Amino acid sequence: MLHLDAGRAEESDKVKGTWFASCLLVACLTAGPAAADRDCNVPLADWQPREALQKKLEAEGWSVQSIHSDDGCYKVRAANVQGERLKAKYDPASLERLRHGKDGADDD
């Protein structure tokens, strides 16, 4: 009878180990995308106003269609007189371009 109880204890330990490993795996898989979700990690107090970015882009020859926040960055859609289209993300503190696409290339 003692041998049977020892077998149950081993089985219980296996179940607990499997359950713990499963929980750990789920925690790692769900935490990774959440941590990597933002392209910019700038505190809101350090953001420059949208108008400053619009003025910068207009000085570069772009006609701004929209500026909105996305993934912690400014996301811009603009066009120029040559008909080129711009879709780009900008750091909200430095107003530097992070990635960009021209002529309708998707930058989401």
N, CA, C and O atoms as CSV, one atom per row, in Angstrom:
chain,resi,resn,atom,element,x,y,z
A,1,MET,N,N,0.816,-1.183,0.000
A,1,MET,CA,C,0.000,0.000,0.000
A,1,MET,C,C,0.869,1.260,0.000
A,1,MET,O,O,0.496,2.264,-0.607
A,2,LEU,N,N,1.999,1.220,0.659
A,2,LEU,CA,C,2.897,2.354,0.728
A,2,LEU,C,C,3.443,2.682,-0.666
A,2,LEU,O,O,3.606,3.850,-1.018
A,3,HIS,N,N,3.719,1.654,-1.441
A,3,HIS,CA,C,4.226,1.854,-2.792
A,3,HIS,C,C,3.189,2.566,-3.660
A,3,HIS,O,O,3.564,3.401,-4.483
A,4,LEU,N,N,1.917,2.270,-3.507
A,4,LEU,CA,C,0.849,2.894,-4.268
A,4,LEU,C,C,0.752,4.378,-3.932
A,4,LEU,O,O,0.568,5.197,-4.832
A,5,ASP,N,N,0.872,4.746,-2.644
A,5,ASP,CA,C,0.818,6.152,-2.247
A,5,ASP,C,C,2.008,6.926,-2.804
A,5,ASP,O,O,1.860,8.090,-3.176
A,6,ALA,N,N,3.166,6.314,-2.869
A,6,ALA,CA,C,4.348,6.970,-3.420
A,6,ALA,C,C,4.141,7.252,-4.903
A,6,ALA,O,O,4.573,8.295,-5.393
A,7,GLY,N,N,3.497,6.355,-5.619
A,7,GLY,CA,C,3.197,6.549,-7.038
A,7,GLY,C,C,2.258,7.716,-7.252
A,7,GLY,O,O,2.414,8.477,-8.207
A,8,ARG,N,N,1.284,7.863,-6.369
A,8,ARG,CA,C,0.351,8.992,-6.474
A,8,ARG,C,C,1.068,10.307,-6.202
A,8,ARG,O,O,0.785,11.319,-6.843
A,9,ALA,N,N,1.987,10.291,-5.262
A,9,ALA,CA,C,2.739,11.506,-4.940
A,9,ALA,C,C,3.596,11.923,-6.139
A,9,ALA,O,O,3.682,13.108,-6.461
A,10,GLU,N,N,4.233,10.939,-6.803
A,10,GLU,CA,C,5.032,11.248,-7.984
A,10,GLU,C,C,4.157,11.810,-9.104
A,10,GLU,O,O,4.543,12.759,-9.785
A,11,GLU,N,N,2.982,11.220,-9.288
A,11,GLU,CA,C,2.053,11.673,-10.317
A,11,GLU,C,C,1.582,13.093,-10.018
A,11,GLU,O,O,1.474,13.925,-10.919
A,12,SER,N,N,1.304,13.356,-8.752
A,12,SER,CA,C,0.875,14.691,-8.353
A,12,SER,C,C,1.983,15.720,-8.608
A,12,SER,O,O,1.706,16.837,-9.045
A,13,ASP,N,N,3.217,15.348,-8.339
A,13,ASP,CA,C,4.348,16.246,-8.585
A,13,ASP,C,C,4.500,16.529,-10.082
A,13,ASP,O,O,4.816,17.654,-10.468
A,14,LYS,N,N,4.277,15.513,-10.929
A,14,LYS,CA,C,4.352,15.702,-12.375
A,14,LYS,C,C,3.280,16.677,-12.845
A,14,LYS,O,O,3.556,17.553,-13.664
A,15,VAL,N,N,2.066,16.531,-12.337
A,15,VAL,CA,C,0.964,17.414,-12.721
A,15,VAL,C,C,1.278,18.845,-12.293
A,15,VAL,O,O,1.070,19.787,-13.057
A,16,LYS,N,N,1.780,19.004,-11.067
A,16,LYS,CA,C,2.133,20.339,-10.584
A,16,LYS,C,C,3.240,20.947,-11.435
A,16,LYS,O,O,3.192,22.133,-11.760
A,17,GLY,N,N,4.227,20.152,-11.793
A,17,GLY,CA,C,5.329,20.636,-12.626
A,17,GLY,C,C,4.859,21.041,-14.013
A,17,GLY,O,O,5.278,22.071,-14.541
A,18,THR,N,N,3.987,20.231,-14.603
A,18,THR,CA,C,3.443,20.532,-15.918
A,18,THR,C,C,2.591,21.791,-15.862
A,18,THR,O,O,2.672,22.637,-16.752
A,19,TRP,N,N,1.779,21.918,-14.824
A,19,TRP,CA,C,0.925,23.096,-14.667
A,19,TRP,C,C,1.789,24.347,-14.521
A,19,TRP,O,O,1.504,25.366,-15.149
A,20,PHE,N,N,2.830,24.285,-13.709
A,20,PHE,CA,C,3.721,25.428,-13.502
A,20,PHE,C,C,4.415,25.810,-14.809
A,20,PHE,O,O,4.498,26.991,-15.147
A,21,ALA,N,N,4.906,24.827,-15.533
A,21,ALA,CA,C,5.581,25.092,-16.814
A,21,ALA,C,C,4.619,25.725,-17.811
A,21,ALA,O,O,5.002,26.634,-18.547
A,22,SER,N,N,3.385,25.258,-17.844
A,22,SER,CA,C,2.378,25.820,-18.746
A,22,SER,C,C,2.083,27.272,-18.396
A,22,SER,O,O,1.996,28.126,-19.279
A,23,CYS,N,N,1.930,27.546,-17.112
A,23,CYS,CA,C,1.669,28.925,-16.667
A,23,CYS,C,C,2.845,29.836,-17.009
A,23,CYS,O,O,2.647,30.970,-17.446
A,24,LEU,N,N,4.045,29.354,-16.817
A,24,LEU,CA,C,5.234,30.133,-17.124
A,24,LEU,C,C,5.321,30.436,-18.621
A,24,LEU,O,O,5.665,31.550,-19.014
A,25,LEU,N,N,5.012,29.457,-19.438
A,25,LEU,CA,C,5.027,29.637,-20.886
A,25,LEU,C,C,4.004,30.687,-21.315
A,25,LEU,O,O,4.316,31.567,-22.117
A,26,VAL,N,N,2.805,30.598,-20.793
A,26,VAL,CA,C,1.757,31.562,-21.133
A,26,VAL,C,C,2.168,32.964,-20.699
A,26,VAL,O,O,1.961,33.923,-21.441
A,27,ALA,N,N,2.742,33.095,-19.519
A,27,ALA,CA,C,3.177,34.403,-19.025
A,27,ALA,C,C,4.252,34.997,-19.935
A,27,ALA,O,O,4.218,36.191,-20.234
A,28,CYS,N,N,5.187,34.188,-20.369
A,28,CYS,CA,C,6.260,34.679,-21.247
A,28,CYS,C,C,5.716,35.074,-22.612
A,28,CYS,O,O,6.128,36.097,-23.160
A,29,LEU,N,N,4.816,34.303,-23.165
A,29,LEU,CA,C,4.280,34.589,-24.487
A,29,LEU,C,C,3.408,35.831,-24.502
A,29,LEU,O,O,3.404,36.566,-25.489
A,30,THR,N,N,2.680,36.078,-23.442
A,30,THR,CA,C,1.810,37.252,-23.416
A,30,THR,C,C,2.549,38.508,-23.003
A,30,THR,O,O,2.128,39.602,-23.379
A,31,ALA,N,N,3.620,38.406,-22.257
A,31,ALA,CA,C,4.372,39.588,-21.831
A,31,ALA,C,C,5.246,40.117,-22.951
A,31,ALA,O,O,5.441,41.329,-23.036
A,32,GLY,N,N,5.775,39.279,-23.801
A,32,GLY,CA,C,6.660,39.710,-24.878
A,32,GLY,C,C,6.020,40.688,-25.836
A,32,GLY,O,O,6.565,41.774,-26.034
A,33,PRO,N,N,4.877,40.355,-26.448
A,33,PRO,CA,C,4.253,41.290,-27.375
A,33,PRO,C,C,3.828,42.589,-26.700
A,33,PRO,O,O,3.906,43.647,-27.323
A,34,ALA,N,N,3.392,42.543,-25.477
A,34,ALA,CA,C,2.982,43.764,-24.789
A,34,ALA,C,C,4.174,44.685,-24.573
A,34,ALA,O,O,4.042,45.901,-24.708
A,35,ALA,N,N,5.312,44.140,-24.247
A,35,ALA,CA,C,6.499,44.955,-24.017
A,35,ALA,C,C,7.040,45.519,-25.318
A,35,ALA,O,O,7.596,46.617,-25.319
A,36,ALA,N,N,6.896,44.807,-26.417
A,36,ALA,CA,C,7.429,45.254,-27.701
A,36,ALA,C,C,6.390,45.993,-28.533
A,36,ALA,O,O,6.630,46.293,-29.703
A,37,ASP,N,N,5.260,46.280,-27.952
A,37,ASP,CA,C,4.142,46.848,-28.675
A,37,ASP,C,C,4.383,48.288,-29.098
A,37,ASP,O,O,3.852,48.702,-30.128
A,38,ARG,N,N,5.145,49.060,-28.368
A,38,ARG,CA,C,5.330,50.466,-28.638
A,38,ARG,C,C,6.625,50.710,-29.393
A,38,ARG,O,O,7.675,50.159,-29.063
A,39,ASP,N,N,6.522,51.552,-30.420
A,39,ASP,CA,C,7.702,51.923,-31.191
A,39,ASP,C,C,8.481,53.025,-30.489
A,39,ASP,O,O,9.706,53.083,-30.600
A,40,CYS,N,N,7.788,53.900,-29.769
A,40,CYS,CA,C,8.414,55.016,-29.061
A,40,CYS,C,C,8.070,54.910,-27.578
A,40,CYS,O,O,6.927,54.630,-27.218
A,41,ASN,N,N,9.040,55.128,-26.743
A,41,ASN,CA,C,8.814,55.090,-25.299
A,41,ASN,C,C,9.191,56.439,-24.705
A,41,ASN,O,O,10.101,56.533,-23.881
A,42,VAL,N,N,8.490,57.473,-25.124
A,42,VAL,CA,C,8.762,58.833,-24.684
A,42,VAL,C,C,7.667,59.251,-23.707
A,42,VAL,O,O,6.483,59.133,-24.020
A,43,PRO,N,N,8.052,59.738,-22.523
A,43,PRO,CA,C,7.023,60.223,-21.588
A,43,PRO,C,C,6.225,61.365,-22.226
A,43,PRO,O,O,6.782,62.200,-22.938
A,44,LEU,N,N,4.943,61.389,-21.967
A,44,LEU,CA,C,4.053,62.383,-22.556
A,44,LEU,C,C,4.527,63.811,-22.276
A,44,LEU,O,O,4.340,64.693,-23.114
A,45,ALA,N,N,5.129,64.048,-21.129
A,45,ALA,CA,C,5.621,65.386,-20.777
A,45,ALA,C,C,6.733,65.856,-21.716
A,45,ALA,O,O,6.980,67.057,-21.818
A,46,ASP,N,N,7.412,64.921,-22.408
A,46,ASP,CA,C,8.516,65.265,-23.296
A,46,ASP,C,C,8.094,65.423,-24.761
A,46,ASP,O,O,8.918,65.757,-25.612
A,47,TRP,N,N,6.827,65.187,-25.048
A,47,TRP,CA,C,6.355,65.283,-26.430
A,47,TRP,C,C,6.324,66.740,-26.880
A,47,TRP,O,O,5.914,67.625,-26.129
A,48,GLN,N,N,6.763,66.976,-28.112
A,48,GLN,CA,C,6.589,68.288,-28.727
A,48,GLN,C,C,5.189,68.341,-29.334
A,48,GLN,O,O,4.616,67.299,-29.652
A,49,PRO,N,N,4.635,69.536,-29.497
A,49,PRO,CA,C,3.288,69.631,-30.076
A,49,PRO,C,C,3.256,69.190,-31.540
A,49,PRO,O,O,4.261,69.271,-32.247
A,50,ARG,N,N,2.101,68.730,-31.976
A,50,ARG,CA,C,1.927,68.295,-33.371
A,50,ARG,C,C,2.230,69.426,-34.343
A,50,ARG,O,O,2.744,69.204,-35.440
A,51,GLU,N,N,1.904,70.636,-33.923
A,51,GLU,CA,C,2.131,71.798,-34.782
A,51,GLU,C,C,3.620,71.952,-35.122
A,51,GLU,O,O,3.960,72.363,-36.231
A,52,ALA,N,N,4.501,71.627,-34.180
A,52,ALA,CA,C,5.938,71.713,-34.439
A,52,ALA,C,C,6.342,70.722,-35.531
A,52,ALA,O,O,7.150,71.054,-36.398
A,53,LEU,N,N,5.792,69.521,-35.495
A,53,LEU,CA,C,6.088,68.525,-36.529
A,53,LEU,C,C,5.505,68.960,-37.866
A,53,LEU,O,O,6.138,68.789,-38.907
A,54,GLN,N,N,4.310,69.517,-37.840
A,54,GLN,CA,C,3.690,69.977,-39.077
A,54,GLN,C,C,4.533,71.083,-39.720
A,54,GLN,O,O,4.749,71.069,-40.932
A,55,LYS,N,N,5.005,72.032,-38.923
A,55,LYS,CA,C,5.850,73.110,-39.455
A,55,LYS,C,C,7.144,72.558,-40.048
A,55,LYS,O,O,7.593,73.010,-41.101
A,56,LYS,N,N,7.736,71.587,-39.372
A,56,LYS,CA,C,8.969,70.958,-39.863
A,56,LYS,C,C,8.726,70.304,-41.221
A,56,LYS,O,O,9.511,70.490,-42.151
A,57,LEU,N,N,7.646,69.544,-41.333
A,57,LEU,CA,C,7.347,68.847,-42.582
A,57,LEU,C,C,7.010,69.825,-43.704
A,57,LEU,O,O,7.417,69.619,-44.847
A,58,GLU,N,N,6.276,70.877,-43.387
A,58,GLU,CA,C,5.950,71.875,-44.398
A,58,GLU,C,C,7.212,72.575,-44.897
A,58,GLU,O,O,7.313,72.895,-46.081
A,59,ALA,N,N,8.170,72.815,-44.011
A,59,ALA,CA,C,9.446,73.417,-44.411
A,59,ALA,C,C,10.234,72.489,-45.340
A,59,ALA,O,O,11.051,72.950,-46.137
A,60,GLU,N,N,9.987,71.178,-45.232
A,60,GLU,CA,C,10.641,70.187,-46.101
A,60,GLU,C,C,9.861,69.965,-47.402
A,60,GLU,O,O,10.254,69.139,-48.226
A,61,GLY,N,N,8.757,70.699,-47.590
A,61,GLY,CA,C,7.991,70.608,-48.827
A,61,GLY,C,C,6.810,69.658,-48.794
A,61,GLY,O,O,6.235,69.361,-49.841
A,62,TRP,N,N,6.436,69.177,-47.628
A,62,TRP,CA,C,5.310,68.251,-47.510
A,62,TRP,C,C,4.038,68.999,-47.135
A,62,TRP,O,O,4.071,69.931,-46.332
A,63,SER,N,N,2.937,68.593,-47.711
A,63,SER,CA,C,1.617,69.072,-47.318
A,63,SER,C,C,1.015,67.993,-46.416
A,63,SER,O,O,0.708,66.895,-46.879
A,64,VAL,N,N,0.852,68.301,-45.153
A,64,VAL,CA,C,0.437,67.309,-44.156
A,64,VAL,C,C,-1.061,67.038,-44.256
A,64,VAL,O,O,-1.880,67.955,-44.202
A,65,GLN,N,N,-1.394,65.776,-44.402
A,65,GLN,CA,C,-2.792,65.355,-44.442
A,65,GLN,C,C,-3.289,64.966,-43.062
A,65,GLN,O,O,-4.428,65.265,-42.703
A,66,SER,N,N,-2.433,64.294,-42.278
A,66,SER,CA,C,-2.832,63.919,-40.914
A,66,SER,C,C,-1.604,63.644,-40.051
A,66,SER,O,O,-0.566,63.181,-40.523
A,67,ILE,N,N,-1.770,63.948,-38.773
A,67,ILE,CA,C,-0.781,63.590,-37.753
A,67,ILE,C,C,-1.579,63.055,-36.579
A,67,ILE,O,O,-2.459,63.735,-36.051
A,68,HIS,N,N,-1.267,61.830,-36.176
A,68,HIS,CA,C,-1.910,61.280,-34.982
A,68,HIS,C,C,-0.919,60.400,-34.230
A,68,HIS,O,O,0.114,60.005,-34.772
A,69,SER,N,N,-1.242,60.101,-32.994
A,69,SER,CA,C,-0.349,59.250,-32.201
A,69,SER,C,C,-0.677,57.791,-32.452
A,69,SER,O,O,-1.843,57.411,-32.561
A,70,ASP,N,N,0.379,56.969,-32.544
A,70,ASP,CA,C,0.236,55.548,-32.808
A,70,ASP,C,C,1.449,54.835,-32.222
A,70,ASP,O,O,2.580,55.176,-32.568
A,71,ASP,N,N,1.249,53.874,-31.361
A,71,ASP,CA,C,2.330,53.121,-30.717
A,71,ASP,C,C,3.314,54.036,-29.991
A,71,ASP,O,O,4.508,53.744,-29.932
A,72,GLY,N,N,2.818,55.128,-29.446
A,72,GLY,CA,C,3.671,56.051,-28.709
A,72,GLY,C,C,4.459,57.002,-29.591
A,72,GLY,O,O,5.313,57.737,-29.096
A,73,CYS,N,N,4.188,57.001,-30.892
A,73,CYS,CA,C,4.879,57.870,-31.845
A,73,CYS,C,C,3.857,58.771,-32.532
A,73,CYS,O,O,2.649,58.581,-32.389
A,74,TYR,N,N,4.355,59.746,-33.271
A,74,TYR,CA,C,3.507,60.479,-34.195
A,74,TYR,C,C,3.514,59.732,-35.518
A,74,TYR,O,O,4.574,59.367,-36.027
A,75,LYS,N,N,2.343,59.507,-36.068
A,75,LYS,CA,C,2.226,58.868,-37.375
A,75,LYS,C,C,1.716,59.928,-38.346
A,75,LYS,O,O,0.710,60.588,-38.088
A,76,VAL,N,N,2.414,60.082,-39.452
A,76,VAL,CA,C,2.151,61.165,-40.395
A,76,VAL,C,C,1.776,60.613,-41.759
A,76,VAL,O,O,2.325,59.611,-42.218
A,77,ARG,N,N,0.831,61.288,-42.393
A,77,ARG,CA,C,0.521,61.078,-43.810
A,77,ARG,C,C,0.638,62.448,-44.462
A,77,ARG,O,O,0.060,63.427,-43.989
A,78,ALA,N,N,1.385,62.506,-45.543
A,78,ALA,CA,C,1.614,63.772,-46.221
A,78,ALA,C,C,1.852,63.521,-47.702
A,78,ALA,O,O,2.038,62.383,-48.134
A,79,ALA,N,N,1.842,64.608,-48.474
A,79,ALA,CA,C,2.125,64.536,-49.908
A,79,ALA,C,C,2.914,65.790,-50.292
A,79,ALA,O,O,2.883,66.800,-49.589
A,80,ASN,N,N,3.619,65.701,-51.419
A,80,ASN,CA,C,4.335,66.881,-51.902
A,80,ASN,C,C,3.828,67.245,-53.292
A,80,ASN,O,O,2.975,66.555,-53.851
A,81,VAL,N,N,4.365,68.348,-53.852
A,81,VAL,CA,C,3.874,68.828,-55.138
A,81,VAL,C,C,4.215,67.882,-56.290
A,81,VAL,O,O,3.568,67.932,-57.336
A,82,GLN,N,N,5.215,67.029,-56.117
A,82,GLN,CA,C,5.559,66.047,-57.156
A,82,GLN,C,C,4.605,64.849,-57.146
A,82,GLN,O,O,4.697,63.969,-58.001
A,83,GLY,N,N,3.695,64.822,-56.176
A,83,GLY,CA,C,2.735,63.729,-56.093
A,83,GLY,C,C,3.186,62.569,-55.230
A,83,GLY,O,O,2.481,61.566,-55.114
A,84,GLU,N,N,4.364,62.697,-54.622
A,84,GLU,CA,C,4.825,61.634,-53.722
A,84,GLU,C,C,4.001,61.673,-52.445
A,84,GLU,O,O,3.621,62.733,-51.949
A,85,ARG,N,N,3.744,60.482,-51.937
A,85,ARG,CA,C,3.030,60.365,-50.664
A,85,ARG,C,C,3.985,59.859,-49.597
A,85,ARG,O,O,4.879,59.059,-49.872
A,86,LEU,N,N,3.784,60.334,-48.385
A,86,LEU,CA,C,4.631,59.946,-47.263
A,86,LEU,C,C,3.765,59.371,-46.156
A,86,LEU,O,O,2.759,59.965,-45.767
A,87,LYS,N,N,4.162,58.213,-45.656
A,87,LYS,CA,C,3.591,57.613,-44.452
A,87,LYS,C,C,4.777,57.299,-43.564
A,87,LYS,O,O,5.609,56.460,-43.908
A,88,ALA,N,N,4.862,57.971,-42.419
A,88,ALA,CA,C,6.049,57.801,-41.584
A,88,ALA,C,C,5.712,57.939,-40.118
A,88,ALA,O,O,4.706,58.549,-39.754
A,89,LYS,N,N,6.571,57.359,-39.266
A,89,LYS,CA,C,6.462,57.525,-37.820
A,89,LYS,C,C,7.612,58.394,-37.355
A,89,LYS,O,O,8.743,58.260,-37.821
A,90,TYR,N,N,7.301,59.297,-36.417
A,90,TYR,CA,C,8.276,60.228,-35.885
A,90,TYR,C,C,8.346,60.115,-34.373
A,90,TYR,O,O,7.335,59.902,-33.705
A,91,ASP,N,N,9.550,60.260,-33.846
A,91,ASP,CA,C,9.750,60.316,-32.406
A,91,ASP,C,C,9.110,61.611,-31.911
A,91,ASP,O,O,9.430,62.681,-32.430
A,92,PRO,N,N,8.216,61.547,-30.923
A,92,PRO,CA,C,7.499,62.746,-30.494
A,92,PRO,C,C,8.358,63.745,-29.718
A,92,PRO,O,O,7.948,64.895,-29.559
A,93,ALA,N,N,9.521,63.349,-29.237
A,93,ALA,CA,C,10.389,64.280,-28.509
A,93,ALA,C,C,11.366,64.966,-29.465
A,93,ALA,O,O,11.512,66.188,-29.430
A,94,SER,N,N,12.030,64.191,-30.313
A,94,SER,CA,C,13.049,64.746,-31.216
A,94,SER,C,C,12.480,65.146,-32.574
A,94,SER,O,O,13.109,65.906,-33.310
A,95,LEU,N,N,11.305,64.643,-32.907
A,95,LEU,CA,C,10.657,64.834,-34.211
A,95,LEU,C,C,11.490,64.257,-35.352
A,95,LEU,O,O,11.393,64.713,-36.492
A,96,GLU,N,N,12.305,63.257,-35.043
A,96,GLU,CA,C,13.083,62.573,-36.066
A,96,GLU,C,C,12.283,61.411,-36.632
A,96,GLU,O,O,11.541,60.743,-35.911
A,97,ARG,N,N,12.440,61.177,-37.922
A,97,ARG,CA,C,11.731,60.098,-38.595
A,97,ARG,C,C,12.299,58.761,-38.148
A,97,ARG,O,O,13.516,58.581,-38.100
A,98,LEU,N,N,11.416,57.825,-37.822
A,98,LEU,CA,C,11.837,56.491,-37.397
A,98,LEU,C,C,11.864,55.526,-38.572
A,98,LEU,O,O,12.887,54.896,-38.844
A,99,ARG,N,N,10.754,55.414,-39.256
A,99,ARG,CA,C,10.668,54.590,-40.465
A,99,ARG,C,C,9.747,55.342,-41.409
A,99,ARG,O,O,8.951,56.181,-40.990
A,100,HIS,N,N,9.868,55.036,-42.652
A,100,HIS,CA,C,9.008,55.737,-43.596
A,100,HIS,C,C,8.807,54.938,-44.867
A,100,HIS,O,O,9.569,54.029,-45.197
A,101,GLY,N,N,7.763,55.309,-45.554
A,101,GLY,CA,C,7.495,54.740,-46.853
A,101,GLY,C,C,6.993,55.852,-47.756
A,101,GLY,O,O,6.283,56.750,-47.304
A,102,LYS,N,N,7.355,55.795,-49.020
A,102,LYS,CA,C,6.866,56.778,-49.981
A,102,LYS,C,C,6.006,56.085,-51.010
A,102,LYS,O,O,6.088,54.871,-51.200
A,103,ASP,N,N,5.175,56.878,-51.674
A,103,ASP,CA,C,4.313,56.395,-52.750
A,103,ASP,C,C,3.419,55.250,-52.306
A,103,ASP,O,O,3.289,54.242,-53.000
A,104,GLY,N,N,2.805,55.416,-51.142
A,104,GLY,CA,C,1.808,54.458,-50.692
A,104,GLY,C,C,2.360,53.222,-50.019
A,104,GLY,O,O,1.588,52.339,-49.646
A,105,ALA,N,N,3.673,53.126,-49.850
A,105,ALA,CA,C,4.222,51.966,-49.135
A,105,ALA,C,C,3.678,51.969,-47.728
A,105,ALA,O,O,3.682,53.002,-47.060
A,106,ASP,N,N,3.221,50.852,-47.283
A,106,ASP,CA,C,2.560,50.774,-45.981
A,106,ASP,C,C,3.575,50.817,-44.846
A,106,ASP,O,O,4.619,50.167,-44.914
A,107,ASP,N,N,3.269,51.578,-43.813
A,107,ASP,CA,C,4.151,51.706,-42.654
A,107,ASP,C,C,3.341,51.556,-41.382
A,107,ASP,O,O,3.384,52.432,-40.518
A,108,ASP,N,N,2.611,50.473,-41.251
A,108,ASP,CA,C,1.786,50.273,-40.038
A,108,ASP,C,C,2.448,49.387,-39.053
A,108,ASP,O,O,1.889,49.121,-37.989
